[in-house]
C-alpha cells in the first residue's frame, strides 16, 4: 500500500515551532487519521464553520496523520507545547492524560450511538470538573468528543466466545487499560504503530486487530484478515482538545464560537461516522469474502462479565478523578450496554 511510503514526515513537524504558532490568526489542527477519514471530515466541517463565523479572521490549517510525524505522542506533545493548537487524541492519549482511558472501557456506552455522542458532549460530562481538570493539569483542554463508530475485531479465526480469543496476539493502541481489557478476555495484546499495522497483520506478527469499520477499509486491514467480529463492546472515541494557554488566550467571543461550533458538530460527527461506516462495510463486503460475525446478547454478556472488573483497574490506575468521570457517564447513560 503506497500510503506507508508517505510516512516519516516528522521533519515537517520540526517546522512547527512555538514562535510560528504564536500567530493567533492560524489554528493548526492535528489529526490522528489520514485524509478522507472520519476525523478529517469532521475537521473540514470545523474549519469551514470557524472560518465562516470569524468572517475569515481565523484560518484553520489541517494536518492529517503523517504531516506532523508518525507517533501519536508527537502529536500530543505538539498540542501540549502549543506548536499545534487543536487536535485529536484517542486510545494512545492515556499516556498523556491517564483519565482519558475512561473512553476505552468496554461495555459502558449504550447501543444507541447517537445517545453516546450526545452524552459525551453534554455539559454534564464535557464541562464537568473531573474531565476538565484531567486535561487542564496536563496543559490541555477538552473541547468535544467524536464517537467514530463501534470498534470491530478482525482475526484470522472465528471469535464467538472468550475461549476463542485465548492467546490471540491482538493489536491494541499503546494504552494500559486496553491491555488490561484484552488480557481479561484471555488474549495476548500487543502494540504496533498504526502505519506498521498492515504489514504486521500480513506477516502474522499480529493475529487480530481492533478498529472502527472505516479504518479497516481505508487502511486495507480486511485484506489480510479472515473474520470481522461485531461484538458491540465499545465505540471508538476521539477527544478534540486544545492547548490550554492558547484556549485561555482566546477572547470570550472566540471561546463561545468554539463551543457553538463543537455543539453544532455533534450531529454532524454522528452523521459522518454513520455514513462512512456503512459505506466502508459495503466496500469491504464487495471487495472480499471476509466472514462477518455479529454477537447476540448471550455472546456479549460473556465478554461483558470479563470486562466489568476492568472498571476497578481503571479507578485504581488513575484515582478518584477517573472514578468521578466514570460515575457521571454511568449516571447519564442509564442502563449499561448489554
N, C-alpha and C positions, 0 to 999 in steps of 0.2 A: 504494500500500500504506500503510495508516494507521500502521503501525509507525514510519515515518520521521518522522511528525509528533510522535511522543512523545520524540524525541531532544532534545538541548540541555539536558540535566538537570545540566549542570556546576555549576549553582548549588547543587544538593543536595550535591555533593562539598565545597563550601566549609564545610558544617556539620561535616565530619569533621575536627575539629581534633585536634592531638596531646593536648590536655587531655582531650577526651571519650574518646579512645582509651585513656586510662590505666585505664579500668575493665576490670580483668582478667577480670571475670565475663562479658563480652560480647566474642565474637570476630567481627569483621566480615569477611566472605568475599566478595571481589570477583570477578565472573565476566566473561569476555570476550564471552560469548554471552547471548542473550535467555532469558527464562523458557521452559521446555519443551524446552530444548536438552540435549545430552549433558552439558555441563558443569553445567547446572542440576540435572539428575537425580543426577549424582554428588555435587554439593554438598548436595542434600537428604539423600542417604544419609549423608554425612559429618556433617551437622548432627544427624541422628537418633541416630547412634552416639555422638557426643561428648556430647550431652545425656543420653543413656541411661547411658553409662559414668561420667559425672561426677555422676550422680544429680541432675541439674538445676542443679548449682552453676555450670555454664558454659552460656551461651546462644550460639548461632551465628546471626548476622544475615546473610542472603543478599542480595547487591547485584548483580543482573543488569546486563548491558550497558545503559547509559543512566541508571543510578541513581547513578553516580559521575562521569559525563561521557561523552564520545564518542570521545576519543583514547586509544588504549591506553597511551600514555606517561603519561597522567594516572593510570591505574590503577597502573602500575608505580611511579611517583613516590610515590603514596599508601602503597603497601606499604613502600617504602624508608623513608619518613618516619614510618611507624607509625600513620598515620590509619586504615589498613585493615591488619588483622593478617595475613590469609591471602588468597591469590588466585591466579588462573591467569595464566600467561604463555606465549605460543607464538611464532609467527613474528616478530612485531614486537619481541619481547623481545631480539633481537640487538643493538639499540641500547643496551640497558642491561647485558646480560650477553652479550658477543660470543661466548663459547664455547657458548652455548645454540643457536647456529645449527647445531651438530652435528646436531640433530634434524630439520633441514631438508634434509640431504644426500639426494640421490636414489639409489636402488638400493643402499642399505646394509642396510636392515631385511629380515628374511626374509618370505616369502609368508605364513607362519603367523602370524596376527595375535595369537593368544594367547601364542605364544612371544615375540613382540616385547615385549608389555607385561610379561611375567614377567621378561625380561632387564632391561628399563629400571628395574624396581622391585627388582631383586636387590641385595643388599648390595655385590656386586662392582662395580656401576655407581653406584647412587644414593648409596651411602655412601663411594664412592671419593674419595681426596684431590683429584684434579683437578676432579671435578664439584662437590664440596662447596666447594672454595676459589674456584671460578669465581663462585659466588653469594655466598659469605660476604664476599669482598672488596668486594662492592657492597651490603653491608648486608642481604643476603637469605640464606635457607637453603632448599635444595630438599627438599621433603617427599615428593613422589611424582610419578610420570609417568602421564598419562592419554592413551592412544592412542585416537583418536576415529574410526578407520576410514581406509581408503585415500583419499588425495586424488584427486579426479576432475576432469579438464579438461572445460570446456564451451567451445563455439565456434560460430560461425555457418557454419563449413565443416568438412568431414571432415578429421581428422588421423590419418594412418596411418603416416607417415614423417616424419623431421626436415624434409624439404623442404616438407611441408605446413604446418609451423609457421613458415616463413620470414617474418619481419617482422610476425608476428601481435602485435597490441597486447594482450597478456595481462596481467591484473591480478595482481600479487603483493603480499604484505604488505611493509611497509617493512623490508626485510631485504637486506643487500648480497649475501649468499650465494645467496638466491633469484634475485636479479637476475643474478648470475654464471651460475647454472644455466640459466636460460631464455635468456640470451644465447648460451650454449654450444649450445642447441638451435636457435638461429637466430631466436628470437622477439625482440620488442621489449617487454620487461617494463615495466609502469607501475604506480605505486602510487596507490590510491584508497581513501579511508576506507570502512570496511565499511558504514556507514549510507548512503553515497552510491553504492554499487556498482550497485544495481538500476537507478537512473536512468542511470548511466554506460553500462551494457550496453544499455539500452533506446535510448539516444541515439547509440550507436556510438562513444562516447569510448573504451570498452574493447571489444575484439572477442572476448576469451576470459577465462576465469575458472578458478580452482583452489580447490576446496573439498571437504570430505567430502560424501557424498551427503545427509546430513541437513540440512546447511546450504544446499545447493542448493534443497532442498524448502522448508524453513521460511522462507527469505528470498525464495522465488519466483524465483530466478535462472533456473531452467529455462524460465520463461515467456518470456524474451527471448533464448533461445539455441536453436540448431537441433540441436546434437550434444552428447552426453555421451561422453567417451572414457575408458575404464578402462585406463590404461597400467600400473598397478601399480608406479609409480615411487617412491612414498613414502606413509607414513601421516601423518596429522595428529596431532601430539603436543603436548599442553599440559602444562607443568610446574606442579604445585601447589607454591607457595613461600610462606614466611612471612617476616615482618620478623625480622631476626636478633636485635635486642635483645629483642623480645617473646618469641621462642622460647627464648633463653638465660635469660629471666626466669621461665620455667615451672619448676615443680618436676620432679624426676626422675620422679615418678609421672605427671605430666601429659605429659611428653615421651614416656614409654613408652606412654601412652594414644594419643597422636597416631600413633606408629609402628604400634601394634597396629591402629588404625582404618584407616590407609592401606594396610597389608598386607591387611587383610580386604577392602578395596575394589578390589584388583587384579582379581579375578574379577568382582566386581560391575560395575566400569567396562567390562570387556570385554563382559559380557552386555548392558549398557545400549547401548553403541555398536552391537553386532551387531543388536540388536532395532530400534533407531532406523534404522539404515542400510537394513535390509531393508524395513521398513515404509515408509520415506520413498521408496525407489526404486519400490516398488509404487504409491505415491501418484502419483509423477511419471509413471509409465507410464500410469496410469489417467486422468490429467488432461491429458495432452498426447500429441502424436505425435512427440516428440523421438526422434532417431535414436541408438541405442546402438552404440558401437564398443568391442569388447574385444580388446586386443592379444594376439597369440600370442607365443611365445618369441622368434621371429625379430624381430618388431617391437620388443619390449622391448630386445633386445640392441642394436639400432641406436641407441636413446636411451641405454642404459647406457654404451656406449663414449664417447659425448659427455659424459656426466655424470661419469665417473670422474676426469678431471683436476681437477674442481672440488674434490675432496678436498684437493688440494695448495693450491688457492686458500684454502680454509678454514684450513689449517695456517699458511699464510703470513700470513693476516689476524690470527689470534688467538694464535699462538705454541705453545710446547711443551705447555702445559696442554691445549689443544684436541687436539693430536696424541695425548696420553696417553689422553684420554677416548675418542677415536675408536678407538684401538688396543684399548681394553677392549671396546667394542661389537663390533668385528670378531672379536675372540677369543671372546667369549661367544656371538655369533650363529652362528659357524662359517661355513658356505658363504654367500657373498653372494647377495642377491636376483638371480634370473635368470629 
